[in-house]
Each structure stands twice: as C-alpha cells, then as structure tokens.
Amino acid sequence: MAQDSEPVGSGFVASLARPGGNITGLSTLSPEVSGKQLELLKEVVPKFSRVAILGNSTEPGNAETLKETQVAAAALKLENRYIELSQPERIESVFSEIRNGRVSALIVLRNPVASAHRKQIVEFVMKSRLPAIYVSPEWMESGGLMSYALDVGDNYRRAATYVDKILKGAKPAELPIEQPTKFELVINLKTAKQIGLTIPPNVLARADKVIR
C-alpha cells in the first residue's frame, strides 16, 4: 500500500513497526500536519482567534488528527470549534454552524464527504471571506486559499522500494510501515486577492507552488 490513512485502526496490520500479515507499505497518517496547518494560518492571519475544524468522525485517523489540531490550537491560544461533516445532506447545516460560530478561519481535515463537495465548500468559504487551509492540493483547483499536505507522489515512489524488497524475499509481516516524510505547501494568490488577504513574504517564500 502507498497511502492508507490508518492501517492499524482499519485492521489491516497489527502495528506500524511489525505489520504481522501480508500487507505493508506506507501510511498517509501524519496528525502533526494539522498543527503545522494552524501555524501557517496564524502566520498569514496573525489576529485571528477562533478557528472551525471541519472533520468526519467516520474517517480513519480523524480522532488522532483532531486531537493534534486541538493541542496546536491551545498552544496558539486559539478557540476551536469542531464541526462534523459525515453526510452530504449536512452541508448546508455545516455552513450555518460556521456562520453562527463567528469563526475567523477554517481548517479542513481529511474527509471524503468534504472532498466530494469541495467546490461547494470553497465557494462558501470565499463568499464568507474566510482564510482556510485544506488537506490536499486538489482543493486549490477549486479555488482554495492554501493547502499543506503530504506529497502523495513521493509515497508512491517510496512504495517501489517495498516491491523490490518483497521480490527479493523479504516478508511483508516484518517490513515496518513508514509514514510521510515529504510535504507540500501550495498557496493560491488569486483567492488571497479575492478575499482581501495579503500573504506575508516569509510564508510565500516557503511555498512549493504558488497559483497566481
């Protein structure tokens, strides 16, 4: 595997260190990324104090990522409001919760329901003039402001080393599952301009890709 979000929680392996079966490879689970996402948001909008966290309790790894996000929020002295989106029909209710919560920024955790409706979510966020950071670069294609996420392509390249080892006789049960090591920051300057936001030069300089 090259990108399972929670191989232990999903029951595929016994542990990351010793999978114990016929499955090994790479996981995409990296909860500390959400903490970095909040730090980036704080750098871009220093004065914001309340953030909405959009997640999905049915998504493997959501609990761990949410915990990491809330720890980071506390360290940055930010109020945080968790909003659940696990069913498509809740989207309008989610928008109301964001509006009524008077949040000043948004972070979107890994969520297949949100991803399937990302265009609708991004349009709402832009109309609300909310700075937001997303879980993958695909959100930038719909007009998202920023994403900080693992480089999935790098995971697939690393997966080839597992193929090589297994073909040479290694047992998957004994090959530790590795986690992401390469991450990408993407910034959409078009969206920043539309919501009246100036991206600080020091953040812009760290971007792996800038959409102008």
N, C-alpha and C positions, 0 to 999 in steps of 0.2 A: 504494500500500500504506500501511497505517496502523500495523502492528505486527509486522513481520518481525524476528525476533531477531538474524539475522546475514546480511543481504543480500549482502555480499561473499563470505563463506565458503560461502553456499549457491549461489553462482554466478549470482545474479540480476543483479548490477551489477558494473562494473569497479572502482569506488571510490565512497565516500560523496560525495566532492567532485564527481566527474563520472561519473554512472551509466553513460553511454555507450550506452544502448539505449532501450527503450520503457517501462522501469519506473523509477519514482521515488516519493518519499513520505517516510514516517517509519519509523525503526527503533526497536525496543524495547531494543536493546543499550545497557546502561549499566553496565559492570563495576564502576565505583566505588560503586554502590549497595550491593554486598555488604560493602564496607569500612564504610560507614555503618551497615549492619545489625549488624556486630560491635561497633561503638562503642556502639550503643544497648543491645545485650545487656550490655556491660560496665558501662554506667551503671545498668542495672536490677539486675545481679548483680555487684557490684564484685569479689567474692572468687573468681569462677570462673577456672580456669587452663587448662582443656583443653576444646576445642570439636570436635565432629564436624561435618564438612561433607558434606552429602548431595548428590551430583550425578549426572550422567549424561553419560558421555563421548561419546555419540552425538548429544547435543543441540547444535545450532549455538550457538557463543558460550560453551560450558561451560569450555573451556580458558582463555579470557581472563578469565572471571569467577572461576574457581578461583584463577588467579594473583593477581588483585586481592585476593581473600579471604585468601590465604596471606600476602601482603605486609602486609595490615592486621593479621593475627594476630601476625605477627612484631613489628610496631610496638607492639602492645598487650601484648607478652611473653606470648602465649598459645601453648600447644601445640595443634597442629591435626592431626586425623586425617581424611583423605579417605575416604569410603565410597561405592562405586559402586552405583547402582541404575538399571540399564538394562533389566532384565527383571522382570516381575511376580512370577515364581516365586522371585526372590531376596529378597522382602520379609522373610520370617522370618529368613533369614541376616543381613540388614541389621540387624534388631533384636538379634540375638545379638552382632554386631560392636559395636553401640553399647553394649550392656551390658558386654561384655568389655573394651571400650576405656576404661571408667571415666571417660567424659567427663562434664562438668558443665554442658554447654549444647549446643544444636544449631542449625545454620543450614541451611536447605533452599534450594538453588539451583533455578533454573528447570528443570523436569523433568516431561515429560508422563506418565511412568510413576508418579512420586510423586503428581502431581495427580490421576490416576485412582484412586488409593488413599489419598487424603488423610484420609478418615475413620479408616481403619485405622491410619495413621501417627500421627495426632493422639491417638487413644485410647492407643496405646502410649506416646507421649511423656508424656501426662498421668499414666498409671499409674506411669511411671518418675519422675514429678515433676521433669522436665527443663524448664528455661526454654528456649524455642525461638522463632526468628523465621523467618518464611516469606516467600515470593516474591510473594504476591498476597493481596488482601483476601478472596478466596474461601475461603482456609484458615480465616478467622475464623468462617465459617458452620459449620464442622465442630468448632469449639471451640479453634482455635489461639490462642496467647497474644498474639503480635504479628506484624504484617507491616509492612514498609517497602518500597514499590514505586512504580513509575511510575503515574501516573493515565492509564489507557488511554483513558478518555473524552476527555481533553484531546488525546491523539494524534489521535483521530477528528475532533475539531473543527478541529485544525490541518490535517488532510488536505484539508478543504474548500478551503483556500487554494490547494492544488496543482491541484485541479479547476478553480478559477477561472482560474489562470494558463494551464493547458493549453488550456482552451476559448478563451482569448484569443490563442492562437497560440504559446505557449512550448513548447519541445521538452523532453520528459522527460529526454533524454540530458544536457541542460545544467542541469537543476534539482538542486542538491545535496540529498542525503538528510539530513534532520535527525534528531537524537536527542532523547530525552525531556528536558523542562525542568521538569515538574511532578511532584512525588512526594507520596505519602500515607503517614502513619503511623497505623495502626489498633491499638488496644490492647483486649484482652478482660479486663476486671476480674473477670468470673466465673471464668475459667480461672486467673487470678493467685491468687484466693482459694482455689481448689481445690488448687493445688499449694503453698500456703503462702507466696506471694510478695507483697511489698508494692512497688508501682510508685512510684518516687520522684516527688514533686510536680513537679519540674522536667521530667521526661520526660512525665508526664501532661499538663502544660500545652502541650506541643508536638504532642500528638496531634490529627489531623484528625478522627478519630472514636473514640469510647470506647463499648465494649459493657459495659453494667452489669447 
